[in-house]
């Protein structure tokens, strides 16, 4: 039996909240949204009810839905917004972004390709377009998009982030020399500005041979960890190091890292998705 929305009721402070089914992973795990405990979605829906054809209010509802991992619902909301504003590149970018954790990579690629036509100077467009190509194993196309993401990055942190994926795409495309040159976008004196970018910088330093694996890899979350911010760094770096072992001819070691990543619960991270896809290809 197919169920579009799986309701899991949680009693919190006398209120009842619902979680909805989002996606079944390539490894067969089912993932769900989080409860709207802060009322962000309810508030956004209330505001939208007063002006239901307002694209800005539809976008705010989508952002509220995204904040609790209601990606299916956000896609529906953004589709409504695009019916009203079909030339809005930001809406295409956001919907394409949401298709990625839903494992709808071809749909993401289509939306983000359109976004690139409408808003070609925005780094987020190229970054997420690169991810859509990458997850479809279109590594050369991914590298082209990530190169543009590096070139249009508005900050040091975003340049570091994009460089990591640009390098990964080039290596998976077999362009080893170009990949080595790509790391030059993050010179030795460059540092992260936002604290959460530190693990991306460490990963780039690892690729550059400037940091040992043990130092680059964050602590692995415990089995009962529920904190997304604890898992995110491990998923990202664990996947990156797993990739490194693929590049260098150690697929079994790579698979070990990928298995460690997917033991977690943060199904929306790029490292989690990448690890999942690598393991699924081995089945």
KOLVEXVO-732969 format. One record per residue: residue in three letters; x, y, z of N, C-alpha, C in turn. Coordinates in pm, 1 decimal. Each point is the difference from the previous one (the first is absolute). Example, Ala and Ser with C-alpha at 12.3 -4.5 7.8 and 13.67 -1.06 7.14 Angstrom:
2
- ALA:1319.0:-569.0:780.0:-89.0:119.0:0.0:90.0:120.0:0.0
- SER:-35.0:105.0:-72.0:82.0:119.0:6.0:-77.0:109.0:73.0
END
This chain:
283
- UNK:85.6:-119.1:0.0:-85.6:119.1:0.0:88.7:123.4:0.0
- UNK:-29.1:95.7:-87.0:76.0:124.6:-6.1:-67.4:104.9:86.2
- UNK:77.7:64.3:85.5:-52.8:103.6:87.6:73.7:129.1:-30.1
- UNK:-71.4:101.6:-44.9:64.7:126.2:-36.8:50.2:74.7:121.7
- UNK:-76.9:-4.0:106.4:39.4:72.3:121.3:-8.6:-95.1:118.7
- UNK:112.2:-21.1:64.4:6.0:-84.8:118.4:-8.5:90.3:122.4
- UNK:-101.8:-23.0:84.0:-20.4:84.9:116.5:53.3:-67.2:125.2
- UNK:89.2:68.0:63.7:56.7:-48.2:125.1:-23.6:109.6:103.4
- UNK:-89.8:-22.4:91.7:-40.9:105.0:91.1:84.8:1.8:126.1
- UNK:42.8:119.0:35.3:82.8:21.0:117.2:-69.9:97.3:92.7
- UNK:-16.5:-37.9:123.7:-61.2:89.8:96.6:109.4:82.4:66.3
- UNK:-0.9:130.2:-25.9:101.8:88.5:54.8:-70.4:120.9:59.4
- UNK:11.0:15.6:130.8:-62.6:114.4:64.8:-149.4:5.2:-20.6
- UNK:-63.8:-112.9:-10.7:-143.5:-4.2:-16.3:-45.8:14.8:-143.6
- UNK:93.4:26.1:-93.0:-36.1:16.2:-140.5:32.1:-128.0:-76.5
- UNK:-56.9:-11.9:-118.3:24.7:-117.2:-84.1:62.6:45.6:-130.8
- UNK:108.7:-64.2:-37.8:72.5:38.1:-120.8:9.7:-120.4:-93.0
- UNK:15.3:26.7:-127.6:5.3:-108.4:-98.0:129.9:2.5:-78.0
- UNK:51.1:-119.3:-29.5:113.7:-15.9:-89.3:-51.0:-66.8:-126.7
- UNK:54.3:38.1:-113.1:-46.2:-56.1:-126.2:111.2:-77.3:-69.7
- UNK:-39.4:-104.0:-70.2:95.3:-78.7:-77.8:57.5:85.5:-111.3
- UNK:131.0:-10.6:-22.2:67.1:80.1:-102.1:56.4:-83.6:-114.2
- UNK:80.3:-100.9:32.5:67.2:-73.7:-107.3:50.3:-133.9:52.0
- UNK:6.8:-96.9:-89.7:66.0:-127.0:29.2:137.0:4.9:-65.0
- UNK:103.8:-22.3:77.2:135.8:11.7:-52.2:30.8:-113.0:-97.1
- UNK:110.6:14.8:-70.1:43.8:-103.1:-93.9:38.3:-129.7:71.6
- UNK:14.2:7.3:131.6:30.7:-118.9:80.1:-123.6:-52.3:72.7
- UNK:-115.7:59.1:-29.1:-124.4:-50.8:54.6:-45.8:60.9:131.2
- UNK:71.8:97.3:52.6:-42.7:65.8:123.7:-104.5:106.7:-30.8
- UNK:-97.9:12.4:88.7:-103.0:101.4:-15.9:32.4:118.5:90.3
- UNK:-15.6:120.0:-54.1:33.5:120.2:74.6:-122.6:91.2:9.3
- UNK:-6.7:72.6:111.6:-117.3:80.6:32.3:41.6:142.3:37.3
- UNK:-98.6:88.2:-4.3:22.8:137.5:43.2:7.9:6.2:152.0
- UNK:22.6:119.9:50.0:0.3:24.6:143.5:-131.7:66.6:38.7
- UNK:-39.2:-8.6:125.4:-123.3:67.5:41.7:15.1:151.5:1.6
- UNK:-107.3:69.9:-26.7:-0.1:146.9:-3.7:-19.2:55.1:141.8
- UNK:96.5:-29.7:87.0:-15.2:36.0:141.0:1.3:149.8:25.2
- UNK:63.0:75.9:-88.0:7.7:145.5:18.3:-111.6:74.6:-72.8
- UNK:-79.7:-74.1:-74.6:-113.4:62.1:-67.1:33.3:81.9:-121.9
- UNK:120.0:-16.6:-55.8:40.4:81.3:-115.1:-88.0:-26.0:-121.9
- UNK:-29.5:-126.4:-26.3:-83.4:-33.4:-115.6:-142.5:50.2:21.8
- UNK:-52.6:-19.6:118.7:-135.5:46.6:30.6:-12.2:150.1:-17.8
- UNK:99.3:73.1:46.2:-1.2:144.7:-13.1:8.3:42.8:-146.7
- UNK:88.1:-65.9:-76.7:14.3:33.7:-142.0:-127.8:-30.9:-77.0
- UNK:-65.9:-110.2:35.0:-126.5:-35.0:-64.8:-108.4:103.6:32.1
- UNK:-0.2:47.0:123.3:-96.0:101.7:41.4:19.9:129.1:-79.0
- UNK:125.7:41.5:-15.7:29.9:121.7:-75.1:-37.9:-15.2:-147.5
- UNK:26.8:-117.8:-54.8:-29.6:-24.9:-140.7:-150.7:-0.2:-25.6
- UNK:-77.5:-46.5:96.2:-144.8:-7.5:-17.0:-60.4:137.2:-28.6
- UNK:63.4:104.3:50.7:-49.5:136.0:-22.7:33.9:52.4:-139.2
- UNK:96.8:-63.3:-67.0:43.1:44.8:-134.0:57.0:-121.2:-73.8
- UNK:-85.2:-94.5:-38.9:45.1:-132.0:-47.6:76.2:-1.6:-131.8
- UNK:1.2:109.1:-73.2:73.0:2.2:-127.5:122.8:89.4:5.9
- UNK:48.9:21.4:121.1:118.2:83.6:20.5:124.7:-88.4:-4.9
- UNK:84.3:12.6:-104.0:117.9:-87.1:-11.2:95.0:11.2:118.8
- UNK:11.9:120.9:55.4:90.1:19.3:114.1:-48.7:-78.3:121.2
- UNK:-131.0:-1.9:20.8:-55.3:-74.8:112.6:7.2:-150.5:-25.1
- UNK:-13.4:-39.3:-124.8:17.5:-142.1:-33.3:144.0:-43.0:26.0
- UNK:94.7:86.5:-34.8:140.2:-31.9:25.7:26.0:-10.5:150.0
- UNK:-61.4:88.9:79.7:18.0:-6.9:145.0:-58.3:-128.5:56.5
- UNK:-112.6:-43.8:-54.3:-55.6:-127.8:43.2:94.7:-114.1:-35.5
- UNK:53.6:2.9:-121.5:94.7:-104.0:-40.8:121.8:-2.3:91.4
- UNK:50.4:117.3:36.0:116.0:6.9:88.7:-32.2:-55.0:138.5
- UNK:-121.9:26.1:47.7:-41.6:-56.5:128.6:-9.7:-152.1:-9.0
- UNK:-52.5:-48.9:-110.0:-8.6:-144.9:-19.7:138.1:-62.9:-7.8
- UNK:90.6:67.3:-68.3:137.2:-49.0:-11.3:66.5:-8.1:137.4
- UNK:-32.2:93.6:87.8:63.0:3.9:132.4:-32.7:-122.1:84.0
- UNK:-107.6:-71.3:-34.3:-33.8:-123.1:72.7:5.5:-121.6:-93.6
- UNK:76.1:13.3:-107.1:24.6:-109.5:-95.1:-127.0:-48.2:-68.4
- UNK:-96.5:89.1:-19.8:-117.5:-32.4:-80.9:31.1:33.8:-145.7
- UNK:91.3:-75.0:-57.2:45.6:32.2:-134.8:-106.7:-28.4:-105.7
- UNK:-75.5:-107.7:17.9:-108.5:-27.7:-94.7:-99.7:115.0:-0.9
- UNK:-37.8:45.7:119.2:-94.8:110.0:10.2:57.4:129.2:-56.8
- UNK:129.7:22.9:22.6:64.1:120.0:-53.0:0.3:-0.2:-152.4
- UNK:24.6:-115.2:-59.6:-5.1:-10.1:-146.4:-138.7:36.8:-50.5
- UNK:-104.2:-49.3:67.1:-136.9:32.6:-40.4:-25.6:150.6:12.0
- UNK:48.2:59.3:108.5:-19.3:143.4:20.4:73.8:80.7:-105.7
- UNK:122.7:-38.8:-30.3:78.7:71.9:-100.5:-57.8:-16.8:-139.5
- UNK:-60.9:-114.0:-25.5:-67.0:-21.0:-128.1:-117.5:96.7:-14.2
- UNK:-72.9:21.3:108.0:-108.0:98.7:-0.2:55.5:140.3:-28.0
- UNK:112.2:31.0:62.0:60.5:131.9:-19.7:46.4:18.4:-144.0
- UNK:56.2:-104.3:-59.6:48.8:9.4:-137.5:-113.9:13.4:-100.1
- UNK:-116.4:-51.9:34.0:-115.6:17.7:-87.5:-39.8:146.7:-8.4
- UNK:31.3:75.2:105.3:-30.4:143.0:4.5:115.3:82.9:-56.2
- UNK:123.7:-42.8:28.9:120.4:73.6:-43.9:93.8:-94.4:-74.8
- UNK:-34.0:-36.1:-124.1:76.3:-102.9:-72.5:138.5:43.0:-45.2
- UNK:35.5:126.9:16.0:132.3:46.8:-40.3:88.7:30.8:120.6
- UNK:-37.0:-48.7:115.1:73.5:28.9:123.6:111.1:-104.0:19.9
- UNK:122.5:40.9:-25.2:112.6:-91.4:12.2:22.3:-49.0:141.8
- UNK:-31.3:83.4:98.5:18.0:-40.4:138.6:-93.3:-114.0:37.1
- UNK:-121.3:1.9:-53.5:-94.5:-108.3:28.1:46.7:-130.4:-64.1
- UNK:52.2:8.7:-121.9:54.0:-120.8:-63.7:120.5:-53.1:78.6
- UNK:83.6:90.6:49.2:116.7:-42.1:77.8:-43.4:-72.0:126.8
- UNK:-97.4:57.1:69.1:-45.1:-59.6:124.8:-67.6:-134.7:-23.4
- UNK:-83.0:-9.0:-103.5:-65.0:-128.7:-25.2:101.8:-104.4:-44.6
- UNK:93.3:40.7:-85.1:104.7:-94.1:-40.2:80.5:-48.6:117.5
- UNK:31.0:90.7:92.0:71.5:-35.4:123.1:-77.9:-104.6:78.2
- UNK:-131.6:17.2:13.8:-81.4:-92.6:79.6:-13.9:-135.8:-66.2
- UNK:7.2:-5.2:-132.2:-6.9:-130.0:-67.5:121.2:-87.6:34.0
- UNK:113.0:62.2:34.2:121.6:-77.8:25.7:-15.2:-95.5:118.4
- UNK:-39.5:46.3:120.1:-16.3:-95.4:109.6:-113.5:-99.4:-22.2
- UNK:-94.3:33.4:-90.5:-105.8:-94.6:-34.3:47.3:-102.8:-102.6
- UNK:127.1:7.7:-37.6:63.1:-94.2:-94.3:-62.6:9.7:-139.0
- UNK:-56.3:114.8:-33.4:-56.4:26.1:-132.8:102.3:82.6:-78.3
- UNK:110.4:-64.3:-32.4:114.1:73.6:-53.8:-25.1:56.1:-140.4
- UNK:-71.4:-73.7:-83.5:-27.4:49.5:-134.7:-92.3:122.0:5.1
- UNK:-98.0:-1.6:89.8:-88.1:115.9:16.5:79.1:119.0:53.7
- UNK:91.9:-27.1:91.4:85.3:107.3:52.3:83.1:60.1:-112.1
- UNK:58.9:-83.6:-82.2:82.5:48.1:-112.4:-81.6:88.2:-93.8
- UNK:-124.1:-40.3:-30.4:-84.7:79.1:-90.3:-30.4:137.4:59.8
- UNK:-38.1:2.8:128.6:-30.9:128.1:63.6:122.0:90.2:7.8
- UNK:112.7:-57.8:35.7:120.3:80.7:20.4:60.9:44.8:-132.3
- UNK:-19.4:-77.9:-104.2:41.3:44.1:-133.8:-81.0:122.3:-41.2
- UNK:-129.7:-4.2:29.5:-84.9:116.8:-29.3:40.8:118.8:86.4
- UNK:30.0:-24.7:126.0:43.8:108.0:89.1:128.3:64.3:-51.5
- UNK:91.3:-82.0:-54.6:125.9:53.4:-52.6:-24.2:91.1:-119.4
- UNK:-105.3:-28.3:-77.0:-35.1:87.2:-112.4:-55.5:133.8:49.3
- UNK:-73.5:-4.3:110.9:-66.9:118.9:51.1:88.0:83.3:92.7
- UNK:82.8:-66.2:79.1:84.1:70.5:99.0:141.9:-57.4:-1.7
- UNK:74.2:24.5:-107.5:130.2:-64.9:-17.9:110.9:50.7:90.5
- UNK:-22.2:106.2:74.1:106.1:54.8:83.5:-10.1:-42.2:145.8
- UNK:-93.6:-88.7:30.9:-20.0:-41.2:138.3:70.0:-133.0:28.1
- UNK:87.5:1.2:97.6:79.3:-116.5:32.8:-86.5:-120.5:36.0
- UNK:-110.3:21.5:71.7:-84.4:-111.1:44.9:-55.5:-80.1:-116.8
- UNK:-25.8:66.9:-111.1:-50.5:-69.2:-118.8:102.3:-101.5:-48.8
- UNK:123.8:45.3:-18.3:104.5:-86.9:-54.5:38.8:-109.7:98.6
- UNK:2.3:34.1:126.6:35.9:-98.4:103.0:-98.5:-117.1:0.0
- UNK:-128.9:31.1:1.5:-99.0:-107.3:5.6:-16.6:-69.8:-135.0
- UNK:21.9:73.3:-110.0:2.1:-66.0:-130.6:114.8:-99.7:-4.4
- UNK:115.7:39.8:54.6:112.4:-92.3:6.5:-34.5:-125.4:77.3
- UNK:-68.7:15.1:111.9:-40.0:-116.3:79.3:-94.8:-91.2:-77.6
- UNK:-93.0:59.3:-74.0:-93.5:-84.1:-76.1:74.4:-83.3:-103.5
- UNK:93.3:61.8:-71.9:81.4:-76.2:-95.8:84.6:-105.3:72.4
- UNK:58.0:38.9:111.2:88.9:-89.3:74.1:-74.1:-125.6:45.4
- UNK:-118.5:17.5:57.1:-74.9:-115.9:49.2:-54.0:-86.3:-113.7
- UNK:-5.8:56.3:-120.3:-37.1:-76.8:-118.7:123.0:-61.9:-66.9
- UNK:115.5:11.8:64.8:130.7:-48.1:-48.6:42.0:69.0:-130.0
- UNK:-49.1:120.0:-22.7:41.8:81.0:-114.5:113.0:91.6:47.8
- UNK:115.4:-59.7:21.5:104.4:68.5:74.6:64.1:116.4:-75.1
- UNK:16.3:-11.9:-131.0:57.6:112.3:-75.6:-92.7:121.1:1.5
- UNK:-131.4:-25.2:-17.8:-96.7:109.7:6.4:-4.3:59.5:140.5
- UNK:11.5:-86.7:98.9:3.0:48.4:138.4:119.5:91.2:21.7
- UNK:113.9:-40.0:-51.2:120.7:81.3:16.9:-16.5:136.6:-64.5
- UNK:-61.6:5.0:-117.6:-22.7:129.1:-66.3:-86.8:90.9:86.9
- UNK:-105.3:-58.3:58.7:-89.6:80.1:85.2:71.0:44.0:127.6
- UNK:76.4:-89.3:61.4:70.0:36.1:122.8:108.7:105.0:-25.7
- UNK:61.1:-4.5:-118.3:96.9:104.3:-33.7:-67.3:137.0:1.2
- UNK:-119.6:7.5:-56.8:-74.8:126.5:1.6:-40.1:38.3:142.6
- UNK:-28.7:-100.7:83.3:-32.3:28.8:139.8:119.2:62.0:71.4
- UNK:120.2:-51.7:-26.5:120.9:57.7:59.1:18.2:143.5:-48.4
- UNK:-20.7:21.0:-128.6:21.9:132.4:-59.6:-101.6:103.7:48.0
- UNK:-120.6:-44.4:33.4:-104.6:94.1:42.0:-20.4:1.5:151.2
- UNK:82.9:-73.7:73.6:-15.5:-6.2:145.6:12.3:138.8:61.7
- UNK:-98.2:43.9:78.3:3.6:134.9:56.3:81.0:12.7:127.9
- UNK:52.1:-111.3:51.4:75.1:5.0:125.1:106.7:-108.0:0.7
- UNK:94.3:15.9:91.1:105.6:-100.4:17.1:-59.2:-134.9:35.8
- UNK:-97.0:-1.8:89.0:-59.1:-126.5:43.4:-63.8:-74.7:-116.7
- UNK:-72.4:72.5:-84.1:-65.9:-66.5:-111.9:100.9:-44.9:-105.8
- UNK:111.0:72.3:-11.4:105.0:-44.3:-92.6:62.2:-131.0:48.9
- UNK:23.8:-9.3:128.7:55.1:-123.7:57.4:-95.1:-116.4:-24.9
- UNK:-127.3:22.4:28.4:-102.5:-101.9:-19.0:-4.4:-48.0:-145.0
- UNK:-7.6:95.5:-93.8:-9.8:-35.3:-141.5:127.2:-67.7:-50.6
- UNK:115.1:42.4:51.6:126.8:-60.5:-42.4:5.5:-147.4:36.0
- UNK:-51.1:-35.0:117.2:-4.5:-141.0:39.9:-73.1:-83.6:-104.3
- UNK:-116.5:48.2:-43.5:-78.2:-76.4:-96.9:57.3:8.3:-141.2
- UNK:61.8:112.0:-33.1:65.1:12.2:-130.6:111.9:-102.5:-10.7
- UNK:78.3:-10.1:105.7:108.1:-99.1:3.3:-55.9:-141.5:-12.1
- UNK:-104.8:-29.5:76.7:-58.3:-134.4:-1.0:-50.9:-35.8:-139.3
- UNK:-69.7:94.8:-64.9:-54.2:-28.3:-133.1:111.2:-24.4:-101.1
- UNK:106.6:79.9:6.7:112.2:-19.7:-93.2:68.1:-133.6:23.0
- UNK:18.3:-38.1:124.4:62.6:-129.3:27.4:-86.0:-115.1:-49.7
- UNK:-131.1:10.2:23.2:-88.5:-107.3:-46.7:-9.5:-1.3:-152.5
- UNK:27.7:113.7:-63.6:2.2:7.0:-146.4:134.1:-45.9:-56.6
- UNK:94.8:-33.6:88.7:131.2:-45.0:-44.7:93.8:111.0:-41.7
- UNK:-31.8:124.3:40.1:81.4:115.2:-38.6:90.5:38.6:116.8
- UNK:99.3:-83.6:24.7:83.1:13.5:119.3:80.7:129.8:0.5
- UNK:59.1:35.4:-110.8:81.8:121.9:-5.2:-86.0:124.1:21.8
- UNK:-116.1:2.5:-63.1:-89.4:114.2:18.4:-47.6:8.6:144.6
- UNK:-21.6:-115.9:61.0:-44.6:-1.4:139.5:105.3:60.8:91.9
- UNK:124.5:-35.1:-24.0:108.7:55.4:81.4:5.6:152.0:-13.1
- UNK:-19.4:49.7:-121.6:0.1:145.1:-21.6:-120.2:66.0:67.8
- UNK:-113.4:-70.0:2.5:-121.5:56.3:59.2:18.9:30.8:148.3
- UNK:81.9:-79.4:68.1:23.1:22.5:142.8:72.0:131.6:26.3
- UNK:58.5:57.9:-104.6:68.1:128.8:14.5:-94.3:113.8:33.9
- UNK:-132.0:-22.9:-16.5:-96.6:103.8:36.9:-5.3:22.4:150.4
- UNK:59.0:-95.3:75.2:6.0:12.2:146.5:147.2:-2.5:40.4
- UNK:69.1:114.7:-9.0:143.7:5.0:31.5:24.9:-20.9:149.4
- UNK:124.5:-27.4:37.5:32.7:-30.6:140.5:-43.2:107.0:99.3
- UNK:1.1:125.1:-42.5:-34.1:108.4:93.9:-150.6:19.7:16.6
- UNK:-81.3:-64.9:-82.3:-144.7:19.3:7.9:-55.8:-71.0:122.9
- UNK:-88.9:66.0:70.0:-65.8:-59.6:116.1:-150.8:14.7:-13.8
- UNK:-70.1:-81.9:71.3:-146.1:10.3:1.0:-42.4:117.0:87.9
- UNK:-116.8:55.1:-30.8:-56.5:108.1:80.2:-111.5:-51.7:89.9
- UNK:-91.0:-78.5:-56.6:-108.4:-59.1:78.3:50.0:-129.0:66.2
- UNK:-32.1:-21.5:126.6:48.9:-120.1:70.1:-37.4:-130.5:-69.8
- UNK:-119.7:-5.6:-59.4:-44.1:-126.8:-58.6:74.4:-35.6:-127.8
- UNK:79.4:92.8:-53.1:77.0:-28.9:-121.3:134.6:-64.7:31.2
- UNK:35.1:-6.3:126.7:130.1:-53.0:38.5:21.3:-142.0:-51.3
- UNK:-103.0:-84.1:8.1:20.2:-138.8:-43.1:18.2:-9.6:-150.9
- UNK:-60.3:91.7:-77.0:25.4:2.2:-144.2:144.5:42.0:-27.3
- UNK:47.6:98.1:74.4:138.6:43.6:-17.4:95.4:-113.3:35.4
- UNK:-27.0:-70.9:107.9:84.9:-113.0:38.5:3.0:-106.5:-108.6
- UNK:-115.0:-23.0:-63.1:-6.2:-99.9:-106.8:85.7:42.4:-118.9
- UNK:-7.9:128.6:-34.9:83.9:50.3:-109.3:147.3:-11.9:36.9
- UNK:34.3:32.7:123.4:139.6:-13.1:43.3:45.3:-145.9:-6.2
- UNK:-88.5:-91.6:30.9:31.6:-142.6:-10.9:30.9:-35.8:-145.1
- UNK:-83.1:48.1:-93.0:23.8:-26.7:-141.7:132.4:60.1:-46.1
- UNK:36.5:113.7:57.9:125.2:66.2:-35.8:121.5:-67.3:62.9
- UNK:-22.2:-96.7:86.4:110.4:-65.2:70.1:52.5:80.6:116.2
- UNK:-76.3:101.4:44.2:45.3:88.7:107.0:-56.3:-37.9:136.5
- UNK:-86.8:-101.4:4.0:-60.3:-40.4:126.8:-20.2:-151.4:-0.7
- UNK:40.1:-69.8:105.2:-18.5:-144.8:3.7:-147.5:-36.8:17.9
- UNK:-32.2:-120.2:-41.2:-138.1:-47.1:6.6:-57.4:8.1:141.0
- UNK:76.2:-43.0:96.8:-48.8:-3.0:137.7:-37.2:138.7:51.1
- UNK:68.8:101.4:-48.5:-29.7:136.4:42.7:-118.5:58.9:-77.3
- UNK:-12.2:-36.7:-126.3:-108.0:54.7:-82.9:-135.5:-59.2:37.1
- UNK:-2.3:-125.8:39.6:-126.5:-69.6:24.4:-57.5:36.1:136.6
- UNK:-122.0:56.3:4.5:-62.7:29.0:129.0:-34.0:-128.0:75.1
- UNK:-28.8:13.3:126.4:-38.6:-115.7:80.1:-127.1:-62.1:-57.1
- UNK:-5.0:-131.9:-2.8:-118.7:-69.4:-50.3:-112.3:9.6:102.5
- UNK:-120.8:36.4:-43.6:-111.1:12.3:94.7:-31.7:-133.3:67.2
- UNK:-47.9:6.6:122.5:-40.6:-120.6:70.5:-128.0:-55.4:-61.4
- UNK:-29.6:-123.7:29.5:-116.1:-65.7:-59.1:-130.9:68.6:37.9
- UNK:-4.0:64.2:115.2:-123.1:64.7:45.4:-0.1:151.1:-24.2
- UNK:93.6:49.3:-80.0:5.9:143.4:-26.8:-123.5:46.6:-76.8
- UNK:-57.6:112.5:42.1:-115.3:58.1:-68.3:28.3:142.2:-48.6
- UNK:122.3:44.7:17.0:36.8:137.1:-34.5:52.2:4.6:-143.5
- UNK:-77.1:65.0:-89.0:39.8:9.3:-140.3:135.9:66.3:-16.5
- UNK:27.9:102.4:83.0:124.2:75.3:-13.7:121.9:-82.5:39.8
- UNK:-19.9:-104.5:78.6:109.2:-91.0:34.3:27.2:-95.0:-116.2
- UNK:-106.3:-42.0:-65.6:15.8:-97.9:-108.1:49.8:62.4:-130.3
- UNK:-43.5:120.8:-31.1:32.8:62.4:-128.1:149.8:0.7:-31.2
- UNK:86.9:45.3:92.0:143.1:-0.6:-32.5:54.2:-139.6:-29.0
- UNK:-44.8:-98.3:78.0:50.0:-135.7:-23.1:-46.2:-53.2:-134.7
- UNK:-127.1:23.1:-35.3:-50.7:-47.5:-128.4:78.7:60.5:-115.6
- UNK:24.9:129.9:8.2:68.2:70.8:-108.6:143.5:-48.1:-17.4
- UNK:73.0:-1.0:110.0:141.3:-38.0:-8.3:13.5:-150.6:-21.9
- UNK:-86.2:-78.9:64.9:5.8:-145.3:-19.5:-21.1:-37.1:-145.3
- UNK:-95.9:65.6:-65.2:-22.3:-26.4:-142.0:119.8:44.8:-82.5
- UNK:53.5:117.4:31.9:115.3:50.5:-75.1:120.9:-90.9:10.4
- UNK:25.8:-51.8:119.5:113.1:-91.2:17.5:-28.1:-132.6:-70.0
- UNK:-125.1:-45.8:6.3:-35.2:-121.0:-74.4:28.7:16.8:-147.7
- UNK:-37.1:115.8:-53.2:31.5:29.9:-139.7:149.8:-6.3:-25.7
- UNK:76.5:54.2:92.1:146.3:0.0:-14.7:52.9:-142.5:-19.3
- UNK:-56.7:-93.2:73.5:43.1:-139.1:-14.4:-43.0:-59.1:-134.3
- UNK:-112.6:46.5:-54.0:-38.3:-43.5:-134.7:101.6:51.0:-101.5
- UNK:33.7:129.7:9.5:96.0:58.4:-94.2:131.9:-76.5:-0.1
- UNK:37.1:-47.6:118.7:132.8:-58.5:15.8:-0.8:-153.0:4.4
- UNK:-106.9:-59.3:-51.9:-1.5:-143.8:-22.7:-23.7:-86.8:120.9
- UNK:-75.6:51.4:98.4:-31.3:-80.3:119.2:-151.6:-1.5:21.8
- UNK:-73.8:-66.4:-88.5:-146.8:4.1:7.6:-56.7:-60.3:127.6
- UNK:64.7:-101.9:55.3:-52.8:-61.2:122.3:8.6:96.6:117.6
- UNK:108.9:74.5:8.1:13.9:100.6:104.7:-103.7:110.5:-19.0
- UNK:-25.1:35.6:-125.0:-101.7:101.5:-29.7:-137.0:-46.4:47.4
- UNK:-34.2:-123.5:-30.1:-129.8:-53.8:40.6:-15.2:0.6:151.9
- UNK:108.9:-23.3:69.8:-3.3:2.8:146.3:-42.8:139.1:49.0
- UNK:55.4:103.8:-60.4:-37.9:135.7:38.1:-145.7:28.5:-34.8
- UNK:-42.7:-41.8:-117.7:-137.2:25.6:-41.1:-98.8:-69.4:93.9
- UNK:32.2:-120.7:43.5:-88.4:-70.6:93.6:-7.9:73.0:133.5
- UNK:109.4:56.8:44.4:-0.8:75.2:125.4:-88.3:124.1:-10.4
- UNK:3.7:65.6:-115.5:-80.2:121.1:-18.8:-149.4:-32.0:5.1
- UNK:-43.5:-103.9:-72.3:-144.6:-25.2:-10.9:-58.3:-64.3:125.1
- UNK:80.1:-24.8:100.4:-55.2:-44.0:128.3:-73.4:114.2:68.5
- UNK:25.6:123.6:-44.3:-60.4:116.8:62.0:-145.6:18.5:-37.5
- UNK:-55.3:116.0:36.2:-141.2:26.7:-23.3:-25.8:125.1:-84.4
- UNK:105.9:76.8:-30.7:-21.5:126.5:-71.2:3.1:-27.6:-151.0
- UNK:-113.6:-46.1:-49.5:-12.1:-49.7:-136.7:9.3:108.9:-106.4
- UNK:0.8:128.3:41.7:4.0:108.9:-97.1:140.7:46.1:-34.6
- UNK:102.8:-44.0:72.2:134.7:50.7:-26.3:55.5:-59.6:-129.2
- UNK:82.5:79.2:-66.8:57.2:-46.9:-127.3:92.1:-119.3:23.2
- UNK:71.9:0.1:111.3:86.5:-113.2:29.1:-78.2:-127.4:24.0
- UNK:-114.5:11.8:64.7:-86.2:-115.4:23.7:-53.0:-53.1:-132.8
- UNK:-50.3:91.3:-84.6:-54.8:-41.3:-128.9:107.6:-63.7:-86.6
- UNK:118.2:62.3:-5.0:108.5:-55.9:-80.1:41.1:-137.7:48.0
- UNK:9.3:-17.4:130.2:38.1:-130.3:56.1:-105.6:-104.8:-32.8
- UNK:-124.6:37.3:16.5:-111.0:-90.2:-29.9:4.4:-46.9:-145.3
- UNK:23.8:93.4:-92.3:3.0:-35.5:-141.0:115.4:-93.6:-31.7
- UNK:115.6:23.8:60.4:115.0:-87.7:-22.9:-29.8:-142.0:48.9
- UNK:-61.4:-11.4:116.4:-32.5:-132.5:53.5:-107.1:-67.5:-84.0
- UNK:-97.8:75.9:-46.8:-107.8:-56.8:-80.3:52.7:-57.0:-132.0
- UNK:103.3:64.2:-53.5:56.5:-48.2:-127.0:70.7:-133.5:16.7
- UNK:35.0:-35.1:122.7:69.8:-124.7:26.8:-96.2:-116.0:23.5
- UNK:-130.2:30.5:14.9:-99.1:-104.1:28.4:-48.9:-65.2:-128.2
END
